Amino acid sequence: MTANTIQHHISDSLLMSYAAGSLPEAFSLVVAAHVSLCDECRAQLAAFEAVGGAVVEGEQASMSQGALDQCLARIEGPAPKGEPKPRRQGILPGPLAGYVGGDLSAVKWKQLAGGVRQAILPTAKGATARLLHIPAGAAVPDHGHRGLELTLVLQGAFRDDDGRYGPGDVEIAGEAVDHTPVAEAGADCICLAATDAPLRFRGLFPRLLQPLFRI
């Protein structure tokens, strides 16, 4: 995918936080997955990492030998989870395929309401990552946010008040956003979503199920 087909990108502030290693793992996974698909954000991330490297190089004289050794060990060691990789497993970007353990057939879905399914991924504390499978034409219950939600579309598309989100697009929803995402007709919508706080559902039924489904 290229910037020509992806219309909604990761913000510069999130890319800088990702480059600095300060994002929770779940958010880093969404950023890494998007960057692996998006030429524009991959180039922007490389620019931020280059600036960070120049800053570190300029301050190298004041670094302890121990800090330098730790840095070199990280460079020579295995890549951390969430590192952008170009390879794909079906519709799953490389970073996400590593968490799932294969392609979409390896996902262990759990049924939610209205035909929607989810699979919570194993990530560190601070935020939660999940795959969502929304049948074509179905809607996610109307909700707001108590924190930040990043949603990366992997297949199909959905619409809400902020526009249309197709494959590779990321919706960034903060506390000011209330919406009712609706999957478009055609292919079922499959998304990777990360949240750092429970959603704020308006309907009684979703609120009752919320603790069970850890949404």
C-alpha positions in Angstrom: 0.0 0.0 0.0 1.1 3.6 -0.6 0.2 7.0 0.5 -2.1 7.3 -2.5 -4.4 4.5 -1.3 -4.1 5.3 2.5 -5.9 8.4 3.4 -5.7 8.4 7.2 -2.2 8.2 8.7 -0.5 8.0 12.1 0.1 11.4 13.6 3.6 12.9 13.9 3.4 12.9 17.7 2.6 9.2 17.8 5.4 8.4 15.3 7.9 10.4 17.4 6.7 8.6 20.5 7.1 5.3 18.7 10.6 6.2 17.6 11.5 7.2 21.2 10.1 3.8 22.4 7.7 5.5 24.8 4.4 4.0 23.5 2.6 1.1 25.3 3.2 -2.1 23.4 -0.4 -2.3 22.1 -0.1 1.2 20.5 3.4 0.3 19.2 1.9 -2.7 17.5 -0.7 -0.6 15.6 1.9 1.9 14.6 4.3 -0.8 13.4 1.6 -2.5 11.4 0.5 0.7 9.8 4.1 1.8 9.0 4.8 -1.6 7.4 1.9 -0.8 4.9 2.4 2.9 4.4 5.3 4.4 2.4 4.6 7.9 3.7 4.6 7.1 7.4 7.6 4.8 7.0 9.6 7.7 5.5 8.4 10.0 8.2 9.4 7.5 10.9 12.9 7.1 9.3 13.3 10.9 9.4 12.4 11.1 13.1 14.7 8.2 13.9 17.5 9.9 12.0 17.0 13.1 14.0 17.0 11.1 17.2 20.2 9.3 16.2 21.9 12.7 15.5 20.9 13.9 18.9 22.3 10.8 20.5 25.5 11.1 18.5 25.9 14.8 19.6 25.5 13.8 23.2 27.7 10.7 22.9 30.6 12.3 24.8 28.5 12.6 27.9 27.2 9.0 27.8 28.6 6.5 30.2 30.4 3.4 28.8 27.7 1.2 30.3 25.0 3.1 28.5 26.8 2.7 25.2 27.3 -1.0 25.7 23.6 -1.4 26.4 22.7 0.4 23.2 25.0 -1.7 21.1 23.6 -4.9 22.7 20.1 -3.8 21.7 21.2 -3.1 18.1 23.0 -6.5 17.8 20.2 -8.4 19.5 16.8 -9.6 18.2 14.3 -7.0 17.0 11.8 -6.0 19.6 8.1 -6.8 19.2 6.3 -4.3 17.0 9.3 -3.6 14.7 7.9 -2.7 11.3 8.5 -5.6 8.8 7.5 -5.6 5.2 6.4 -9.3 5.0 2.7 -10.2 5.3 0.6 -13.2 6.1 -2.5 -12.8 4.0 -4.1 -9.6 5.1 -2.0 -9.4 8.3 1.0 -7.1 8.3 4.3 -8.6 9.4 4.4 -7.2 12.9 0.9 -8.4 13.6 1.4 -11.9 12.1 4.1 -12.4 14.7 1.6 -11.8 17.5 -1.1 -14.0 15.9 1.3 -16.8 15.1 0.4 -17.0 11.4 -2.3 -15.7 9.1 -5.9 -14.9 9.8 -6.8 -18.6 10.1 -4.7 -18.7 13.3 -6.8 -16.1 15.1 -8.8 -17.4 18.0 -12.0 -15.4 17.7 -14.5 -14.9 20.5 -18.1 -14.0 19.7 -19.4 -10.6 20.9 -22.9 -9.2 20.2 -24.4 -8.6 16.7 -22.1 -11.0 14.9 -19.0 -9.0 15.9 -16.0 -11.1 17.0 -12.8 -10.2 18.7 -9.5 -11.7 19.7 -7.4 -10.0 22.4 -3.7 -10.1 21.7 -1.0 -10.6 24.4 0.6 -7.3 25.1 2.1 -5.6 28.1 0.1 -3.5 30.6 -0.7 0.1 29.7 -3.0 -0.6 26.8 -4.9 -3.5 25.1 -4.7 -4.7 21.5 -7.5 -6.7 19.8 -8.5 -7.8 16.4 -12.1 -7.1 15.5 -14.2 -8.8 12.9 -17.3 -6.8 12.0 -19.7 -8.3 9.5 -20.4 -6.2 6.4 -23.2 -3.8 7.1 -23.0 -4.2 10.9 -22.4 -1.4 13.3 -20.3 -1.2 16.4 -22.5 0.2 19.3 -22.4 3.9 19.8 -19.6 4.8 22.1 -17.1 7.4 23.4 -13.7 7.1 24.8 -12.1 7.5 28.2 -8.6 7.6 26.7 -7.0 7.0 23.3 -8.1 4.4 20.7 -6.2 3.6 17.5 -8.0 1.5 14.9 -6.1 0.2 11.8 -8.3 -1.3 9.0 -6.9 -4.6 7.6 -9.8 -5.6 5.3 -13.0 -4.0 4.2 -13.9 -0.6 5.4 -16.1 1.3 7.9 -17.6 4.7 8.1 -18.4 7.1 10.9 -18.9 10.8 11.4 -15.3 11.4 10.6 -15.3 9.7 7.2 -14.4 6.5 5.5 -11.6 4.2 6.7 -10.3 1.5 4.3 -7.4 -0.9 4.3 -4.3 0.7 5.8 -6.2 3.7 7.3 -5.9 4.5 11.0 -8.6 6.3 13.0 -7.3 8.1 16.0 -10.1 8.6 18.5 -9.6 10.6 21.7 -11.9 11.5 24.6 -13.7 14.1 22.4 -14.8 11.5 19.9 -18.2 9.8 20.0 -19.1 7.6 17.1 -20.9 4.6 15.7 -18.6 2.9 13.2 -20.6 1.0 10.5 -18.9 -1.6 8.3 -19.4 -1.1 4.6 -21.2 -3.6 2.4 -19.0 -6.1 0.6 -16.1 -7.7 2.5 -16.4 -8.0 6.3 -14.3 -5.4 8.1 -11.3 -6.6 10.0 -9.4 -4.2 12.2 -6.6 -4.0 14.7 -7.6 -1.7 17.6 -5.7 -0.6 20.7 -7.1 1.3 23.7 -5.6 2.5 26.9 -8.9 2.8 28.8 -12.4 1.2 28.6 -14.8 2.6 26.0 -17.8 4.6 27.1 -20.9 2.9 25.7 -24.2 4.7 25.7 -26.5 1.7 25.4 -27.3 -0.4 28.5 -26.7 -3.8 26.9 -23.1 -3.0 25.8 -22.4 -1.6 29.2 -23.5 -4.8 30.9 -21.3 -6.9 28.6 -18.3 -4.6 28.8 -16.6 -6.2 31.8 -17.0 -9.7 30.3 -15.5 -8.7 26.9 -12.8 -6.4 28.4 -13.7 -3.6 26.0 
